[in-house]
């Protein structure tokens, strides 16, 4: 109950101070958070049905797909929003980006299918899974601009409906293929469904479910392609590419930070244990769900807010205050998840054979928190149109990721990958703060921000490494932390709670 009271009070603070920010975060955040919550339901399904090695193979394939998602978008989604708001001829922006993404995707499908055997050999993935991945990636790329138009035209309900629908379809077909179909083949061996069931095809069924979901999403948004004139403004496209390519580079670097550890684990560990190690690591990595959801929802809402308030006289102070409350929320989530991590694992990862990698959970959650703080600190280069700085910072993070993974994986396996992840995001956070303080100073409340982060991290270490599964100590630490927040923010809390409502 105390936890819920704390959350309600903090929500009221955000509502009172930044109603527009909360509204944007709620609309687009829910459209992303709810699908992610549904998708995380696949974790107990996969870990409950698949051996560690098979789940490891799935994780490696999805890691490669993240890279190609970034490449196929090549920064056009972000460029679309930037130029759609800046250009007078908005139709030209829509048409140019749509034509660009459409033909680049067609080219990708042609080249991908032509060289799929080579891609399979190079990546270590079976050819049939490479083929499935190509079609999923293409279908997802073709809806990038239609989804962006929905956000630009302020149609959040339709946007959310499609996003949620995609994941519901994916989840439903996963259950159908992996649970229902095998059951029917045993109980009704002479039925039609039994005749179409393929044994030992679990990974194939996972990708088939993804293809169906992506295809239905494309069908819903396909009429959008008939509403444009298919004109292509080459000069506009060049300007958009100059803006978008650094974002693509940053995205690739981000994908390295986020996913390359699974790929390197598969390549640097002995063949007989590599897939299993990737499997247990990927499963426990998912316990960072709550911090990922918090960071994702916040990021979707914060970027439009940052741009819309850039010209305000007190913009820097607003950004500083938002960052402080982001850290307060995030610090509480960090401590809460780590205190109750061993309860959460029983729900999200029911197969105890995956639990050996639980020791990476605190590092992964803290790493995602660092990434969220970096998102706040990176506002400066987006507002002054120096997106290439973000690319450079992400590249530094990627270099840290690659070097530490290569050095640590052979000796420490997935624990080395977790150390590399937190080191990469931590370095990005500090570099962005240093450069931002130099080129776009924001008056952050450093003393309080560092205080909340340090205390939450310290309590998390005490709870997980000193008193693990001792919930009396864990809840006591949570109570002390909330008391610390109240002591430091008491005046603001009371002022907000006493503020009369505005009509």
BELNORTA-V24280 format. One record per residue. OMEGA is omega in radians with two decimals (999 if undefined). Layout:
BEGIN
omega = {OMEGA OMEGA}
END
This chain:
BEGIN
omega = {3.13 -3.13 -3.12 3.11 3.12 -3.13 -3.12 3.13 -3.12 3.07 3.14 3.08 -3.12 3.12 -3.10 -3.08 -2.97 -3.09 -3.11 3.10 -3.11 -3.13 3.13 -3.14 -3.12 -3.07 -3.07 3.08 3.12 3.14 3.10 -3.09 -3.12 3.05 3.12 3.10 3.08 -3.09 3.11 3.03 3.09 -3.11 3.09 3.11 -3.11 -3.10 3.11 -3.06 -3.04 2.97 -3.09 -3.10 3.14 3.10 3.07 3.11 3.10 -3.12 3.14 3.14 3.13 3.09 3.08 -3.11 3.10 3.13 -3.08 3.02 3.14 -3.10 -3.11 3.08 -3.10 3.04 -3.05 -3.14 3.11 3.10 3.11 -3.11 -3.12 -3.07 3.10 3.12 -3.04 -3.05 3.07 -3.14 -3.08 3.12 3.13 3.10 3.14 -3.08 -3.10 -3.14 3.13 3.13 -3.12 -3.12 -3.10 -3.05 3.07 3.10 3.09 3.12 3.12 3.14 -3.12 -3.11 -3.12 3.13 -3.14 -3.07 -3.06 3.11 3.10 3.10 3.14 -3.14 -3.12 -3.07 -3.09 -3.13 3.12 -3.08 -3.11 3.12 3.04 3.12 3.11 -3.09 3.13 -3.12 3.10 -3.14 -3.13 -3.14 3.12 3.13 -3.08 3.12 -3.13 -3.09 3.03 3.08 3.13 3.10 3.12 3.12 -3.12 -3.13 3.06 3.05 -3.03 -3.10 3.13 3.09 -3.12 -3.13 -3.13 -3.14 -3.14 3.13 3.13 -3.09 3.10 3.10 3.14 3.14 -3.12 -3.13 3.02 3.11 3.14 -3.06 -3.00 -3.09 -3.02 -3.08 3.08 3.13 3.13 -3.12 3.12 -3.07 -3.12 -3.03 -3.12 -3.08 3.12 -3.13 3.10 -3.11 -3.13 -3.13 3.13 3.13 3.10 -3.12 -3.04 -3.13 3.10 3.12 3.10 -3.14 3.08 3.09 3.11 3.13 -3.13 -3.13 -3.14 3.14 3.13 3.07 3.11 3.14 -3.13 -3.06 -3.09 3.11 3.12 -3.13 3.13 -3.09 -3.13 -3.09 3.10 3.03 -3.07 3.13 -3.03 -3.13 3.09 -3.13 3.12 3.12 3.12 3.12 3.11 3.11 -3.00 -3.08 3.07 3.10 3.07 3.12 3.10 3.12 3.09 3.11 3.10 3.11 3.07 3.13 -3.02 -2.93 -2.96 3.11 3.11 3.14 -3.13 3.06 3.13 -3.08 -3.02 3.11 3.08 -3.04 -3.04 3.14 -2.98 -3.07 3.13 3.13 3.07 -3.12 -3.11 3.12 -3.12 -3.14 -3.13 3.05 -3.09 3.11 2.99 -3.08 -2.98 3.08 3.10 3.13 3.12 -3.13 -3.09 3.13 -3.14 -3.09 -3.13 -3.11 -2.96 -3.06 3.07 3.14 3.12 -3.10 -3.08 -3.13 -3.04 -3.08 3.14 -3.08 -3.10 -3.05 -3.09 3.13 3.09 3.13 -3.14 -3.14 3.11 -3.13 3.14 -3.13 3.01 3.14 3.11 3.10 -3.07 3.12 3.11 3.11 3.12 -3.10 -3.11 -3.10 -3.12 3.09 -3.05 -3.07 -3.09 2.97 -3.13 -3.10 -3.12 3.11 -3.04 -3.11 -3.04 -3.13 -3.04 3.14 3.11 -2.96 -3.10 -3.11 -3.11 -3.09 3.13 -3.00 3.13 -3.13 -3.11 3.13 3.12 3.10 3.11 3.06 3.07 3.14 3.08 3.09 3.08 3.10 3.09 -3.06 -3.08 -3.10 -3.01 -3.07 3.07 -3.10 -3.14 3.04 3.04 -3.07 3.11 3.10 3.09 3.10 -3.13 -3.14 3.13 3.10 3.08 3.11 3.14 3.11 3.09 3.13 -3.07 -3.10 -3.09 3.08 3.13 -3.12 -2.96 -3.08 -3.11 -3.09 -3.01 3.13 -3.03 3.08 3.04 3.09 3.12 3.09 3.12 -3.12 -3.11 3.10 -3.13 -3.11 3.09 3.12 3.10 -3.14 -3.10 3.13 -3.14 3.11 -3.10 -3.12 3.12 3.12 -3.12 -3.00 -3.14 -3.02 3.07 -3.04 3.12 3.03 -2.99 -3.09 -3.12 -3.13 3.12 3.14 3.13 -3.10 -3.11 -3.11 3.13 3.13 3.12 3.11 3.12 3.11 3.11 -3.09 -3.01 -3.04 -3.13 -3.07 -3.08 -3.12 2.98 -2.98 3.03 3.12 -3.11 -3.14 3.07 3.11 3.07 3.13 3.11 -3.12 3.11 3.07 3.09 3.12 -3.13 -3.13 -3.08 -3.06 -3.02 -3.10 3.12 3.14 -3.11 3.14 -3.13 -3.10 -3.12 -3.08 3.09 -3.14 3.11 3.10 999}
END
